[in-house]
Amino acid sequence: MVEIRYFAAVADAVGKDSETLELPVAATIADLRAALADTYGPDLDKMLGVCAYLVGDELTRDPSTALTPRVDVLPPFAGG
């Protein structure tokens, strides 16, 4: 089980701040994106393609990164 936390535009797109998904033990960001696209549609996958992912203590965009029990999905933020 992986807890997925959504922020900003991604949270708006999925209609929630978080959810728990059952993914294989060796699942990667690519697997997460595929599961979310299957659930929420291809428009979300386009958005996920520009997101950063906080996996453990590592901020990454690498789709081959293995998931940890909690993953934060962070869209690009504007402002300053």
Backbone as CSV, one residue per row, in Angstrom:
resi,resn,N_x,N_y,N_z,CA_x,CA_y,CA_z,C_x,C_y,C_z
1,MET,0.842,-1.178,0.000,0.000,0.000,0.000,0.889,1.244,0.000
2,VAL,0.511,2.207,-0.809,1.257,3.459,-0.917,0.289,4.614,-0.681
3,GLU,0.634,5.487,0.252,-0.158,6.696,0.472,0.330,7.743,-0.519
4,ILE,-0.588,8.255,-1.320,-0.271,9.283,-2.304,-0.888,10.586,-1.819
5,ARG,-0.070,11.622,-1.692,-0.580,12.932,-1.296,-0.470,13.863,-2.498
6,TYR,-1.567,14.545,-2.784,-1.650,15.438,-3.935,-1.648,16.888,-3.464
7,PHE,-1.067,17.760,-4.283,-0.997,19.167,-3.945,-1.441,20.013,-5.128
8,ALA,-1.973,21.193,-4.815,-2.313,22.231,-5.781,-3.190,21.684,-6.913
9,ALA,-2.792,21.918,-8.167,-3.617,21.574,-9.329,-3.900,20.077,-9.426
10,VAL,-2.976,19.251,-8.982,-3.212,17.801,-9.051,-4.317,17.410,-8.066
11,ALA,-4.303,17.988,-6.869,-5.370,17.725,-5.896,-6.720,18.158,-6.467
12,ASP,-6.742,19.296,-7.140,-7.985,19.758,-7.774,-8.433,18.782,-8.867
13,ALA,-7.484,18.289,-9.654,-7.819,17.398,-10.774,-8.387,16.061,-10.306
14,VAL,-7.873,15.534,-9.204,-8.357,14.233,-8.719,-9.477,14.385,-7.692
15,GLY,-9.675,15.610,-7.197,-10.766,15.859,-6.262,-10.516,15.415,-4.843
16,LYS,-9.240,15.268,-4.480,-8.898,14.858,-3.111,-7.455,15.226,-2.822
17,ASP,-7.112,15.267,-1.545,-5.751,15.599,-1.131,-4.850,14.375,-1.008
18,SER,-5.468,13.215,-0.827,-4.665,12.003,-0.677,-5.530,10.775,-0.910
19,GLU,-4.856,9.674,-1.130,-5.508,8.367,-1.220,-4.452,7.297,-1.040
20,THR,-4.904,6.098,-0.762,-4.009,4.958,-0.607,-4.265,4.003,-1.761
21,LEU,-3.182,3.618,-2.423,-3.284,2.708,-3.564,-2.528,1.426,-3.272
22,GLU,-3.045,0.344,-3.779,-2.343,-0.925,-3.678,-1.531,-1.096,-4.953
23,LEU,-0.222,-1.028,-4.808,0.703,-1.166,-5.927,1.696,-2.267,-5.598
24,PRO,2.296,-2.892,-6.609,3.288,-3.938,-6.343,4.455,-3.409,-5.512
25,VAL,5.113,-4.296,-4.794,6.222,-3.920,-3.915,7.309,-3.160,-4.664
26,ALA,7.638,-3.543,-5.864,8.717,-2.913,-6.622,8.211,-1.794,-7.546
27,ALA,7.039,-1.232,-7.257,6.448,-0.216,-8.135,7.315,1.037,-8.199
28,THR,7.250,1.697,-9.348,8.021,2.909,-9.604,7.073,4.086,-9.862
29,ILE,7.646,5.257,-10.029,6.848,6.421,-10.393,6.103,6.161,-11.701
30,ALA,6.737,5.500,-12.649,6.066,5.167,-13.907,4.826,4.306,-13.649
31,ASP,4.929,3.348,-12.743,3.780,2.502,-12.400,2.678,3.327,-11.736
32,LEU,3.067,4.237,-10.873,2.101,5.113,-10.217,1.371,5.960,-11.253
33,ARG,2.120,6.558,-12.166,1.504,7.380,-13.215,0.527,6.560,-14.049
34,ALA,0.897,5.338,-14.392,0.013,4.479,-15.185,-1.270,4.164,-14.415
35,ALA,-1.137,3.862,-13.135,-2.318,3.557,-12.314,-3.228,4.774,-12.200
36,LEU,-2.641,5.952,-12.019,-3.443,7.162,-11.901,-4.097,7.525,-13.229
37,ALA,-3.393,7.344,-14.334,-3.971,7.617,-15.652,-5.142,6.673,-15.937
38,ASP,-5.013,5.394,-15.518,-6.109,4.439,-15.692,-7.344,4.878,-14.907
39,THR,-7.119,5.448,-13.729,-8.224,5.853,-12.867,-8.814,7.198,-13.270
40,TYR,-7.946,8.168,-13.557,-8.400,9.548,-13.743,-8.328,10.044,-15.190
41,GLY,-7.735,9.271,-16.085,-7.716,9.634,-17.495,-6.408,10.220,-17.984
42,PRO,-6.251,10.280,-19.310,-4.994,10.706,-19.918,-4.653,12.180,-19.669
43,ASP,-5.645,13.016,-19.425,-5.331,14.421,-19.137,-4.523,14.544,-17.853
44,LEU,-4.843,13.696,-16.856,-4.061,13.730,-15.621,-2.637,13.276,-15.894
45,ASP,-2.445,12.295,-16.765,-1.091,11.821,-17.049,-0.231,12.938,-17.631
46,LYS,-0.818,13.792,-18.462,-0.058,14.930,-18.992,0.405,15.829,-17.856
47,MET,-0.470,16.064,-16.896,-0.122,16.884,-15.747,0.968,16.202,-14.909
48,LEU,0.833,14.893,-14.713,1.808,14.152,-13.911,3.188,14.158,-14.553
49,GLY,3.240,14.315,-15.869,4.516,14.336,-16.581,5.384,15.531,-16.239
50,VAL,4.793,16.601,-15.732,5.578,17.788,-15.362,5.725,17.923,-13.854
51,CYS,5.187,16.979,-13.111,5.261,17.021,-11.653,6.603,16.510,-11.148
52,ALA,6.929,16.946,-9.948,8.032,16.356,-9.183,7.391,15.433,-8.143
53,TYR,8.150,14.465,-7.686,7.658,13.480,-6.730,8.608,13.432,-5.550
54,LEU,8.054,13.596,-4.354,8.849,13.451,-3.144,8.688,12.015,-2.694
55,VAL,9.759,11.249,-2.857,9.774,9.823,-2.554,10.790,9.639,-1.432
56,GLY,10.304,9.379,-0.223,11.197,9.384,0.932,11.714,10.803,1.125
57,ASP,13.008,10.964,1.132,13.626,12.288,1.264,14.124,12.827,-0.064
58,GLU,13.805,12.152,-1.159,14.336,12.529,-2.468,13.256,13.158,-3.341
59,LEU,13.535,14.342,-3.860,12.660,14.990,-4.830,13.162,14.593,-6.211
60,THR,12.286,13.992,-7.019,12.727,13.445,-8.301,11.644,13.578,-9.361
61,ARG,12.075,13.503,-10.601,11.173,13.374,-11.747,11.490,12.083,-12.519
62,ASP,12.408,11.287,-12.019,12.856,10.061,-12.673,11.768,8.983,-12.574
63,PRO,11.186,8.567,-13.704,10.102,7.582,-13.660,10.527,6.203,-13.161
64,SER,11.830,5.931,-13.115,12.285,4.622,-12.646,12.513,4.577,-11.133
65,THR,12.271,5.676,-10.443,12.461,5.719,-8.995,11.445,4.813,-8.306
66,ALA,11.928,3.949,-7.423,11.057,3.052,-6.664,10.261,3.847,-5.631
67,LEU,9.015,3.457,-5.455,8.145,4.139,-4.508,8.458,3.738,-3.072
68,THR,8.138,4.633,-2.150,8.209,4.377,-0.719,6.765,4.334,-0.203
69,PRO,6.546,4.055,1.078,5.168,3.983,1.573,4.367,5.280,1.441
70,ARG,5.053,6.420,1.276,4.336,7.676,1.040,5.036,8.441,-0.067
71,VAL,4.236,8.947,-1.007,4.752,9.716,-2.141,3.922,10.990,-2.259
72,ASP,4.597,12.123,-2.359,3.932,13.401,-2.586,4.055,13.764,-4.058
73,VAL,2.936,14.166,-4.668,2.913,14.573,-6.071,2.837,16.098,-6.087
74,LEU,3.896,16.718,-6.613,4.054,18.177,-6.541,4.084,18.793,-7.932
75,PRO,3.011,19.456,-8.326,3.028,20.130,-9.630,3.935,21.348,-9.569
76,PRO,4.315,21.885,-10.713,5.115,23.112,-10.699,4.342,24.225,-9.991
77,PHE,5.057,24.977,-9.190,4.443,26.079,-8.454,4.894,27.384,-9.061
78,ALA,3.991,28.310,-9.228,4.325,29.645,-9.738,4.329,30.628,-8.564
79,GLY,4.919,31.762,-8.788,4.911,32.793,-7.754,6.268,32.930,-7.109
80,GLY,6.291,33.681,-6.027,7.585,33.832,-5.392,7.605,34.763,-4.285
